[in-house]
Amino acid sequence: MRALLSLSWFVILLASCGGGSRDGSSPIKSTDTSADTGAGTGTGTGTGTGTGNTPPPGPNEYTSGSSERCLLLHGGADRIVSNDVGLPFEDTSRTVQAWVRTNYDGQQIAAGYGRGSAGLGYVIGVTGGRAFVSLAGTDQIVGSSTVSDDAWHHIAGAWDGTTAVIMVDGVSEGVGPLSGSTLAGNTTIGNYAEGSAQHDPWIGWIDDVRIFSGARSPDQVADDLDGLNSPEDLLLWYDFEVEGDPSGSGITVEDLVGDNDGLTVGQQEHPSFPPCR
């Protein structure tokens, strides 16, 4: 789940993280920090059902010999579903974050949890090529940079019960009000489920999905982009290091810190967990 850093990004990352070092055995994904214009709010989470678009292409600047694996989704019904035991509900503050790579700029959900009906689930994803956070069915807080560029990016959505922040690669890109009350339902990776309907399916790669209690600051997110820490406020963590070479439905995905092990749902050959690329 880690790519070698280019020199320019390494300099930027050192500046944002106070010069912290990385474990050489677990280099982080490379990211593109170029931005286009505009950050703000939108409405809704869409109702697309996905058509299994072609996911991003093969290996690209990954550490030679890396054994780390990522989740690869092809849209449609591909997803991971689990309980949401012990996660923040109602208007309790929280942060959901993940590494993502996609070349699809339509609206798609990377990760979220809560009851699958309007205003009752909390999600992060991509819309119009930019990262967003939303209480599903209510306003979105949208970032400013393009993340649908077939490069790895870290996206994080923090909410203190009133105001939400969307962060890309450890940098705040949008701030605004979100109102709602998340109710218990499911944790879902790869789309947004409303009853039996699946909306906004993810097309591409996802890794290191983590859910925290409390609204994390950009500095906190930037200091832990490599995902090596396991702070006390970490409530759910999927690293997708599934043994063997499994694919399809019924694969158990371990929650490393909580009680929300997930199961894959999809087709015969996907979801899958190939080496990260």
C-alpha positions in Angstrom: 0.0 0.0 0.0 3.0 2.2 -0.2 4.8 3.9 -3.1 8.2 5.5 -3.3 8.1 9.3 -2.8 9.4 11.6 -5.5 11.9 14.2 -4.1 9.5 17.1 -4.6 6.7 15.4 -2.6 9.2 14.3 0.0 10.2 17.9 0.6 6.5 18.9 0.8 5.7 16.1 3.2 8.7 16.9 5.5 7.4 20.5 5.7 3.9 19.4 6.6 4.9 16.8 9.1 7.7 18.6 10.9 10.5 16.5 9.3 9.3 13.2 10.8 11.0 10.1 9.4 9.4 7.1 7.8 10.0 3.4 8.3 12.0 2.4 5.2 10.2 -1.0 5.2 6.9 0.7 4.7 7.3 3.6 2.3 4.1 5.6 1.6 2.2 6.1 -1.5 3.3 8.9 -3.9 0.8 11.7 -4.4 0.2 14.6 -6.7 -0.3 17.9 -5.0 -1.3 19.9 -8.0 -4.7 21.6 -7.5 -7.4 23.1 -9.7 -9.8 25.8 -8.4 -12.6 25.8 -6.0 -13.7 24.3 -2.7 -17.1 24.4 -1.2 -20.4 22.6 -0.6 -22.7 20.6 -2.8 -25.8 18.6 -2.2 -26.7 14.9 -2.2 -24.6 11.8 -2.7 -26.0 10.7 -6.1 -27.8 7.6 -7.1 -25.5 6.0 -9.7 -25.3 2.3 -9.6 -22.0 1.8 -11.5 -21.3 -0.2 -14.5 -18.0 -2.0 -13.7 -15.8 0.6 -15.4 -12.1 -0.4 -16.0 -10.1 0.2 -12.9 -6.7 1.9 -12.9 -3.9 0.2 -14.8 -1.1 -1.9 -13.4 2.1 -1.4 -11.4 3.3 2.2 -11.1 6.2 3.3 -8.9 5.7 0.8 -6.2 8.5 -0.5 -4.0 10.2 -3.5 -5.5 9.2 -6.7 -3.8 6.5 -5.1 -1.6 4.2 -7.7 -0.1 1.5 -5.3 0.9 -1.9 -5.6 -0.6 -4.7 -3.2 -1.4 -8.5 -3.6 -2.1 -9.4 -3.4 -5.8 -13.0 -2.7 -6.7 -14.6 -2.6 -10.1 -17.8 -0.7 -9.3 -21.2 -2.4 -9.5 -22.0 -4.3 -6.3 -18.3 -4.6 -5.2 -18.0 -3.7 -1.6 -17.0 -4.8 1.9 -19.7 -4.8 4.6 -19.4 -5.0 8.3 -21.1 -3.9 11.6 -20.4 -0.5 13.0 -20.1 -1.5 16.6 -18.5 1.1 18.8 -18.3 3.9 16.2 -19.4 7.5 16.8 -23.1 8.0 16.3 -25.6 10.8 16.5 -23.6 14.1 16.3 -20.5 12.7 18.0 -17.3 13.9 16.4 -15.4 11.5 14.2 -12.8 11.1 11.3 -12.9 8.7 8.4 -9.9 8.4 6.2 -8.4 6.2 3.5 -5.7 5.9 0.8 -7.4 5.9 -2.6 -6.4 5.6 -6.3 -8.8 6.1 -9.1 -9.1 7.4 -12.7 -12.9 7.8 -12.5 -14.1 11.3 -11.7 -17.8 10.5 -11.3 -19.3 10.4 -7.8 -18.1 7.4 -5.8 -17.9 6.4 -2.2 -14.7 5.1 -0.7 -15.8 4.4 2.9 -18.5 5.3 5.4 -20.8 3.9 8.1 -24.3 4.4 9.6 -27.8 3.7 8.5 -28.3 3.7 4.8 -30.9 6.4 4.4 -30.7 10.2 3.7 -28.8 12.1 6.4 -28.1 9.1 8.6 -24.7 7.8 7.2 -21.3 9.4 7.2 -19.1 9.0 4.1 -16.0 10.1 2.2 -15.4 9.7 -1.5 -14.8 11.5 -4.8 -17.2 13.8 -6.8 -16.2 15.6 -9.9 -12.7 14.3 -9.5 -12.3 16.0 -6.0 -12.5 14.5 -2.5 -15.6 15.1 -0.4 -17.1 14.3 3.0 -20.9 14.2 3.6 -23.6 13.1 5.9 -25.3 11.1 3.1 -28.2 13.0 1.6 -27.1 16.4 3.0 -24.5 18.9 2.0 -21.1 17.8 0.9 -17.8 19.5 1.8 -15.6 19.3 -1.3 -11.9 19.6 -1.7 -10.0 21.7 -4.3 -7.4 19.4 -5.9 -7.9 16.6 -8.4 -7.7 13.2 -6.9 -9.0 11.2 -9.9 -5.6 11.3 -11.6 -4.7 7.6 -11.3 -2.3 8.5 -8.4 -2.5 7.6 -4.8 -4.0 10.2 -2.5 -4.9 10.2 1.2 -8.4 11.6 1.9 -9.8 12.3 5.3 -13.2 13.7 6.4 -13.4 15.1 10.0 -16.6 16.3 11.7 -17.0 17.8 15.1 -20.8 17.5 15.1 -21.2 20.9 13.5 -18.4 21.6 11.1 -16.7 19.2 8.7 -13.2 19.4 7.1 -12.1 17.5 4.0 -8.3 16.9 3.8 -6.2 15.6 0.9 -2.7 14.3 1.5 -2.8 15.9 5.0 -3.9 19.3 3.9 -7.2 21.0 4.6 -9.0 21.7 1.3 -12.6 22.5 2.4 -14.4 23.5 5.5 -18.1 23.9 6.1 -21.2 23.1 8.1 -22.8 19.6 8.2 -25.9 18.9 10.2 -27.4 15.5 10.9 -27.4 12.6 13.2 -25.7 9.3 12.2 -27.7 6.2 13.3 -26.3 2.7 13.6 -26.4 0.6 10.4 -23.3 -0.9 8.7 -19.8 0.0 7.8 -19.4 -0.1 4.0 -16.3 0.1 1.9 -16.8 0.8 -1.8 -20.3 2.3 -2.0 -23.3 3.7 -0.1 -26.1 1.2 0.6 -29.6 2.4 1.1 -31.7 -0.6 1.8 -31.1 -3.1 -1.1 -29.9 -0.3 -3.4 -26.2 0.3 -3.9 -25.2 3.9 -4.8 -22.0 5.6 -6.0 -19.8 2.5 -6.3 -16.0 2.9 -6.1 -13.9 2.1 -9.2 -10.2 1.6 -8.4 -8.0 1.0 -5.3 -8.5 1.6 -1.6 -6.2 1.0 1.3 -5.8 1.7 5.0 -9.4 2.6 5.9 -9.4 4.0 9.4 -12.2 5.5 11.6 -11.3 7.6 14.7 -13.3 9.1 17.5 -12.9 12.9 17.5 -12.3 15.3 14.6 -8.7 15.0 13.7 -6.7 18.1 12.7 -4.8 18.4 9.4 -1.6 18.2 11.5 -2.7 14.9 13.1 -3.6 13.4 9.7 -0.4 14.6 8.1 1.8 13.2 10.9 0.3 9.7 10.3 0.0 9.4 6.5 2.0 6.2 6.6 -0.6 4.6 8.9 2.0 3.1 11.2 0.5 4.5 14.4 -2.4 3.0 16.4 -3.6 5.8 18.7 -6.2 5.2 21.4 -8.9 7.0 19.4 -8.6 4.6 16.5 -11.8 2.6 16.4 -11.6 0.7 13.1 -8.7 -0.2 10.8 -8.7 -2.3 7.6 -5.3 -2.7 6.1 -6.5 -5.4 3.6 -3.6 -7.7 4.1 -5.6 -10.7 3.3 -3.7 -14.0 3.1 -3.4 -16.0 -0.1 -4.9 -14.6 -3.3 -8.6 -14.5 -2.7 -11.3 -12.8 -4.7 -15.1 -12.6 -4.9 -17.7 -12.7 -2.1 -17.4 -14.1 1.4 -13.8 -13.1 2.2 -13.2 -12.0 5.7 -11.4 -8.7 6.2 -10.0 -8.2 9.7 -10.6 -5.1 11.7 -7.2 -4.7 13.4 -8.4 -2.7 16.4 -12.1 -3.3 16.8 -15.0 -5.8 16.5 -16.0 -5.0 12.9 -14.5 -7.6 10.7 -15.9 -7.2 7.2 -17.1 -9.6 4.4 -16.6 -9.0 0.7 -19.6 -8.8 -1.6 -19.2 -8.9 -5.4 -18.6 -11.2 -8.4 -16.5 -14.3 -8.9 -13.2 -12.5 -9.5 -13.7 -9.3 -7.5 -13.4 -7.6 -5.0 -9.8 -8.7 -4.9 -6.6 -8.0 -2.9 -3.7 -7.8 -5.3 -0.3 -6.3 -4.4 -0.7 -2.5 -4.2 0.2 -0.7 -7.5 
